[in-house]
Amino acid sequence: MANNLFISYDLNSPGQDYSKVIEAIKGLGGWAKVQKSLWFVTSDYSASKACDLVWAKMDSNDSLIVIDAKTNQAAWQNLSDEVSNYIRNNWSG
């Protein structure tokens, strides 16, 4: 059964190679582009693995979060400490 992944990212200057990031997201499974930088993907990958695969195509100054609405799991890269701590302390699961 596929997972229901929501993927959101910010690509910051310098860099901003959207084509590599979008290609990585589309490679995860069936997809719909919900908003400019929010995608819904049906995938066999976990949130953590999907995050790793997409992050590999991003720059170290970018940010990424992947949320699995099916398993209630999330993984992220380069969110602020404030946001990361808030998610860790308030995530219901």
C-alpha positions as MATLAB code, in Angstrom:
seq = 'MANNLFISYDLNSPGQDYSKVIEAIKGLGGWAKVQKSLWFVTSDYSASKACDLVWAKMDSNDSLIVIDAKTNQAAWQNLSDEVSNYIRNNWSG';
ca = [
       0.000    0.000    0.000;
       1.359    3.381   -0.969;
       2.052    6.140    1.519;
       0.451    9.593    1.227;
       3.372   12.014    1.176;
       3.118   15.786    1.258;
       6.378   17.435    0.251;
       7.120   21.119    0.701;
      10.371   22.919    0.002;
      12.056   26.296   -0.252;
      14.938   26.720   -2.679;
      17.073   29.663   -1.626;
      19.703   31.673   -3.490;
      22.264   30.828   -4.636;
      21.428   27.638   -6.460;
      17.726   27.050   -6.905;
      17.868   24.090   -9.303;
      14.141   23.421   -9.482;
      14.402   20.863  -12.289;
      16.513   18.417  -10.215;
      14.246   18.753   -7.179;
      11.064   18.324   -9.219;
      12.553   15.319  -11.023;
      13.378   13.721   -7.646;
       9.843   14.332   -6.355;
       8.230   12.922   -9.491;
      10.498    9.875   -9.212;
       8.975    8.919   -5.870;
       5.651    7.769   -7.349;
       2.371    9.170   -8.604;
       2.176   12.878   -7.953;
       0.098   16.050   -8.037;
       1.521   19.548   -7.758;
      -0.784   21.153   -5.183;
       0.863   24.579   -4.985;
       4.129   26.123   -6.211;
       6.267   24.193   -3.751;
       3.790   21.694   -2.253;
       3.356   18.258   -3.770;
       1.211   15.231   -2.960;
       2.900   11.958   -3.857;
       1.647    8.384   -3.515;
       4.790    6.402   -2.855;
       6.142    3.188   -1.385;
       8.885    5.295    0.237;
       8.672    6.374    3.869;
       8.742   10.065    4.717;
      12.336    9.668    5.886;
      13.556    7.889    2.736;
      11.685   10.301    0.445;
      13.234   13.209    2.343;
      16.718   11.721    1.852;
      16.151   11.211   -1.886;
      14.853   14.725   -2.527;
      17.384   16.386   -0.201;
      20.192   14.780   -2.211;
      19.162   17.064   -5.108;
      19.001   20.237   -3.012;
      21.565   22.755   -1.775;
      22.574   23.034    1.875;
      20.846   26.440    2.149;
      17.445   25.042    1.048;
      14.769   23.547    3.316;
      12.506   20.533    2.954;
       9.760   18.734    4.857;
       8.042   15.470    3.949;
       4.905   14.444    5.825;
       3.257   11.055    5.473;
      -0.454   11.604    6.088;
      -1.019    7.840    6.195;
       1.522    6.896    8.868;
       1.647   10.277   10.664;
       5.428   10.463   10.219;
       7.507   13.450    9.138;
      11.092   14.092    8.119;
      12.801   17.359    7.303;
      16.064   19.063    6.480;
      17.304   22.522    7.328;
      14.241   23.893    9.085;
      15.016   26.469   11.754;
      15.735   25.152   15.242;
      12.589   26.898   16.457;
      10.377   25.137   13.912;
      12.119   21.766   14.304;
      11.756   21.894   18.081;
       8.125   22.944   17.850;
       7.322   20.013   15.547;
       9.195   17.526   17.763;
       7.484   18.794   20.914;
       3.971   19.078   19.531;
       3.599   16.322   16.920;
       0.685   14.064   17.829;
       1.127   10.484   16.819;
];
